[in-house]
């Protein structure tokens, strides 16, 4: 009798544990009964909120699904604009599950699988929007409009997955590396050409200024030389006039002074040797001094 009571107690414990399950905070759950989602009288899937819940023991399976807002932030993708230009677009998507039954059946309740499907749908919408615009329109004025249209398209296509798309945002738009390199090279070539043009203009102006300065210097030197010759000529004329006046006053004394200056300059070096005839006029005043 005791053994039977223990068996009944054990069976009751096992039954109670198999009839109870816990849904953690931030998650919701659906229950599969014989591999089918449990539904209510309105044929809607029964979604269990966080807390302690009950189910049919042994034959039910609980599938817990994250009910929080998720962020899909994958790798950047390449899109083509209406002018057949490639762009590398980095975007992200905010989404959450709003139909747990559809999410489980269509996306297998797997977050990674659901995000892969959602990524394809969002990219399709972005590809359509990028393909209908030019680069200038995308970058300058229609970026917000593009994201709004992508959000609408992604929301419509994601409904079949049981997913609600809350936001689609384009974080960054870049040109492919090979295109960026060619653009940078072209910009560098253009800047180099402009720099060469400025340098050539500067050299031309420098040569013009240098030639003008050289001309002015030549004119100034010529003027200075002419003035110097004029002053020198006037000085020579004045000196000659003075010499002539002195000579006219006392010609003999003037000749004597000139002879002394000549003797001084001639015999300033003791090693100088001069061979002259004794009756030369150079020694006229010396001969006269000897006679006295």
C-alpha positions as CSV (number, residue, x, y, z in Angstrom):
1,X,0.0,0.0,0.0
2,X,2.9,2.3,0.8
3,X,4.6,1.5,-2.4
4,X,1.4,2.3,-4.4
5,X,1.1,5.6,-2.6
6,X,4.7,6.5,-3.4
7,X,4.1,5.6,-7.0
8,X,1.0,7.8,-7.1
9,X,3.0,10.7,-5.4
10,X,5.8,10.3,-7.8
11,X,3.4,10.2,-10.8
12,X,1.7,13.4,-9.5
13,X,5.1,15.1,-9.1
14,X,6.1,14.2,-12.6
15,X,2.8,15.1,-14.0
16,X,2.9,18.5,-12.3
17,X,6.4,19.2,-13.6
18,X,5.5,18.2,-17.1
19,X,2.4,20.4,-17.0
20,X,4.3,23.6,-16.0
21,X,6.8,25.7,-17.9
22,X,8.3,29.1,-17.4
23,X,8.6,31.8,-20.0
24,X,11.5,34.2,-19.2
25,X,11.2,37.9,-19.3
26,X,11.7,39.3,-22.8
27,X,10.4,36.1,-24.4
28,X,7.1,34.6,-25.4
29,X,6.2,31.0,-26.1
30,X,4.0,28.9,-28.2
31,X,3.0,25.3,-27.5
32,X,3.1,22.5,-30.0
33,X,0.6,19.7,-29.4
34,X,1.2,16.7,-31.7
35,X,3.5,18.9,-33.8
36,X,0.7,21.5,-34.3
37,X,0.6,25.0,-32.9
38,X,-2.1,25.3,-30.2
39,X,-4.8,27.8,-31.3
40,X,-7.7,29.4,-29.6
41,X,-11.4,29.4,-30.6
42,X,-10.7,32.2,-33.2
43,X,-8.0,30.0,-34.9
44,X,-5.3,32.2,-33.6
45,X,-2.0,30.8,-32.2
46,X,-1.9,30.9,-28.4
47,X,1.0,33.1,-27.3
48,X,2.2,32.6,-23.7
49,X,3.5,35.7,-21.9
50,X,6.5,35.7,-19.5
51,X,5.7,33.9,-16.2
52,X,4.6,30.5,-15.1
53,X,2.3,28.7,-17.6
54,X,0.6,25.4,-18.0
55,X,0.4,22.9,-20.9
56,X,-0.8,19.5,-21.6
57,X,1.7,17.1,-20.1
58,X,4.0,14.7,-22.1
59,X,2.5,15.5,-25.5
60,X,3.2,19.3,-25.6
61,X,6.4,21.0,-26.7
62,X,7.2,24.5,-25.8
63,X,8.9,26.8,-28.3
64,X,10.3,30.0,-26.7
65,X,10.9,33.0,-29.0
66,X,12.6,36.3,-28.2
67,X,10.0,39.0,-28.2
68,X,12.4,41.9,-27.9
69,X,13.4,44.4,-30.6
70,X,16.3,43.0,-32.6
71,X,18.9,44.7,-34.7
72,X,20.0,43.3,-38.0
73,X,23.4,44.9,-38.8
74,X,25.2,42.9,-41.4
75,X,28.0,43.5,-43.8
76,X,27.8,46.3,-46.4
77,X,26.3,45.4,-49.7
78,X,26.9,46.6,-53.3
79,X,24.0,48.4,-55.1
80,X,23.8,49.9,-58.5
81,X,22.3,53.4,-59.2
82,X,20.2,54.5,-62.1
83,X,23.4,55.8,-63.8
84,X,25.0,52.3,-63.5
85,X,27.3,53.4,-60.7
86,X,28.2,51.0,-57.9
87,X,27.8,52.0,-54.3
88,X,28.8,50.2,-51.1
89,X,25.9,50.7,-48.7
90,X,26.0,49.9,-45.0
91,X,22.5,49.7,-43.4
92,X,20.8,48.2,-40.4
93,X,17.2,47.1,-39.6
94,X,15.2,47.2,-36.4
95,X,12.7,44.3,-36.2
96,X,10.7,42.1,-33.8
97,X,8.4,39.1,-33.9
98,X,4.7,40.0,-34.0
99,X,3.2,36.7,-35.3
100,X,4.9,33.9,-33.3
101,X,3.1,31.1,-35.1
102,X,4.1,32.4,-38.6
103,X,7.6,33.1,-37.3
104,X,8.0,29.5,-36.1
105,X,6.5,27.9,-39.2
106,X,8.2,30.2,-41.9
107,X,11.5,31.0,-40.1
108,X,11.7,27.8,-38.1
109,X,11.9,30.0,-34.9
110,X,15.6,30.5,-35.7
111,X,16.8,34.1,-35.3
112,X,19.8,33.7,-37.7
113,X,17.7,32.0,-40.4
114,X,15.0,34.7,-40.0
115,X,17.6,37.5,-40.3
116,X,19.0,35.9,-43.4
117,X,15.6,35.9,-45.0
118,X,14.9,39.5,-43.7
119,X,18.2,40.7,-45.1
120,X,17.3,39.5,-48.6
121,X,13.9,41.2,-48.4
122,X,15.4,44.5,-47.2
123,X,18.2,44.4,-49.8
124,X,15.6,43.8,-52.5
125,X,13.8,47.0,-51.4
126,X,17.0,49.0,-51.1
127,X,18.2,47.7,-54.5
128,X,14.9,48.9,-56.1
129,X,15.2,52.3,-54.5
130,X,18.9,52.8,-55.3
131,X,18.3,51.6,-58.8
132,X,15.8,54.4,-59.5
133,X,18.0,57.3,-58.3
134,X,21.3,58.9,-59.2
135,X,24.2,59.3,-56.8
136,X,23.5,63.0,-56.4
137,X,19.9,62.3,-55.5
138,X,20.9,59.7,-53.0
139,X,23.6,61.7,-51.3
140,X,22.1,65.2,-51.5
141,X,18.4,65.2,-50.9
142,X,16.5,61.9,-51.1
143,X,18.2,59.8,-48.5
144,X,15.3,60.0,-46.0
145,X,12.7,59.4,-48.7
146,X,14.7,56.3,-49.8
147,X,14.8,54.9,-46.3
148,X,11.1,55.5,-45.8
149,X,10.3,53.6,-49.1
150,X,12.6,50.8,-48.1
151,X,10.9,50.5,-44.7
152,X,7.5,50.2,-46.3
153,X,8.7,47.6,-48.8
154,X,10.5,45.6,-46.1
155,X,7.5,45.7,-43.8
156,X,5.2,44.4,-46.5
157,X,7.5,41.6,-47.5
158,X,8.4,40.6,-43.9
159,X,4.8,40.0,-42.8
160,X,4.8,36.5,-44.2
161,X,7.7,35.7,-41.8
162,X,5.7,37.0,-38.8
163,X,8.2,39.9,-38.5
164,X,7.4,43.5,-37.9
165,X,10.1,45.8,-39.4
166,X,10.3,48.9,-37.2
167,X,13.0,50.9,-39.0
168,X,15.4,50.7,-41.9
169,X,18.4,53.0,-41.8
170,X,21.3,53.6,-44.2
171,X,24.4,54.3,-42.1
172,X,27.0,54.9,-44.7
173,X,27.3,55.1,-48.5
174,X,30.7,54.7,-50.1
175,X,32.1,54.1,-53.5
176,X,33.9,50.8,-54.2
177,X,37.6,50.9,-53.4
178,X,38.6,50.6,-57.1
179,X,36.3,53.5,-58.0
180,X,37.5,55.5,-55.1
181,X,41.1,55.0,-56.2
182,X,40.4,56.1,-59.7
183,X,38.5,59.2,-58.5
184,X,41.3,60.1,-56.1
185,X,43.8,59.7,-59.0
186,X,41.7,61.9,-61.2
187,X,41.3,64.5,-58.5
188,X,45.1,64.3,-57.8
189,X,45.8,64.8,-61.6
190,X,43.4,67.7,-61.8
191,X,45.0,69.4,-58.7
192,X,48.4,68.7,-60.1
193,X,47.4,70.4,-63.4
194,X,46.0,73.4,-61.5
195,X,49.1,73.6,-59.4
196,X,51.3,73.5,-62.5
197,X,49.2,76.2,-64.1
198,X,49.5,78.4,-61.0
199,X,53.3,77.8,-60.9
200,X,53.7,78.7,-64.6
201,X,51.7,81.8,-64.1
202,X,53.8,82.7,-61.0
203,X,57.0,82.0,-62.9
204,X,55.8,84.2,-65.8
205,X,54.9,87.0,-63.4
206,X,58.3,86.6,-61.6
207,X,60.2,86.8,-64.9
208,X,58.2,89.9,-65.8
209,X,58.9,91.5,-62.4
210,X,62.6,90.5,-62.6
211,X,62.9,91.9,-66.2
212,X,61.3,95.2,-65.1
213,X,63.7,95.4,-62.1
214,X,66.7,94.6,-64.2
215,X,65.6,97.3,-66.7
216,X,65.3,99.8,-63.9
217,X,68.6,98.9,-62.4
218,X,70.3,99.3,-65.8
219,X,68.7,102.7,-66.3
220,X,69.7,103.7,-62.8
221,X,73.3,102.5,-63.3
222,X,73.4,104.3,-66.7
223,X,72.1,107.5,-65.1
224,X,74.6,107.2,-62.2
225,X,77.5,106.6,-64.6
226,X,76.4,109.6,-66.7
227,X,76.2,111.8,-63.6
228,X,79.5,110.5,-62.4
229,X,81.2,111.3,-65.7
230,X,79.6,114.8,-65.6
231,X,80.8,115.4,-62.1
232,X,84.2,114.0,-62.9
233,X,84.5,116.1,-66.0
234,X,83.5,119.2,-64.1
235,X,86.0,118.3,-61.4
236,X,88.7,117.8,-64.0
237,X,87.8,121.1,-65.7
238,X,88.0,122.9,-62.3
239,X,91.4,121.2,-61.5
240,X,92.7,122.1,-65.0
241,X,91.6,125.7,-64.5
242,X,93.3,125.8,-61.1
243,X,96.5,124.3,-62.5
244,X,96.4,126.8,-65.4
245,X,95.8,129.7,-63.1
246,X,98.7,128.6,-60.9
247,X,100.9,128.1,-63.9
248,X,100.1,131.6,-65.2
249,X,101.0,133.2,-61.8
250,X,104.5,131.7,-61.6
251,X,105.4,129.2,-64.4
252,X,108.9,128.6,-63.1
253,X,107.7,127.8,-59.6
254,X,105.0,125.5,-61.0
255,X,107.5,123.6,-63.0
256,X,109.8,123.3,-60.0
257,X,107.0,121.8,-57.9
258,X,106.0,119.4,-60.6
259,X,109.6,118.3,-60.9
260,X,109.8,117.7,-57.2
261,X,106.7,115.5,-57.3
262,X,108.2,113.6,-60.2
263,X,111.4,113.1,-58.3
264,X,109.5,111.9,-55.3
265,X,107.4,109.4,-57.2
266,X,110.5,108.2,-59.2
267,X,112.8,107.6,-56.3
268,X,110.4,106.3,-53.7
269,X,111.9,102.8,-53.9
270,X,115.7,102.6,-53.1
271,X,116.1,99.7,-55.4
272,X,114.8,101.6,-58.5
273,X,117.4,102.2,-61.2
274,X,117.0,104.8,-64.0
275,X,119.4,105.4,-66.8
276,X,119.2,108.8,-68.3
277,X,121.5,111.2,-70.1
278,X,123.1,113.8,-67.8
279,X,121.9,116.7,-69.9
280,X,118.2,115.5,-69.8
281,X,115.6,118.0,-68.8
282,X,114.5,115.6,-66.0
283,X,117.5,116.7,-64.0
284,X,117.3,120.4,-64.9
285,X,116.6,121.7,-61.4
286,X,119.2,119.3,-59.9
287,X,121.9,120.6,-62.2
288,X,121.0,124.1,-61.3
289,X,121.2,123.2,-57.6
290,X,124.7,121.7,-58.1
291,X,125.9,124.9,-59.9
292,X,124.9,126.9,-56.9
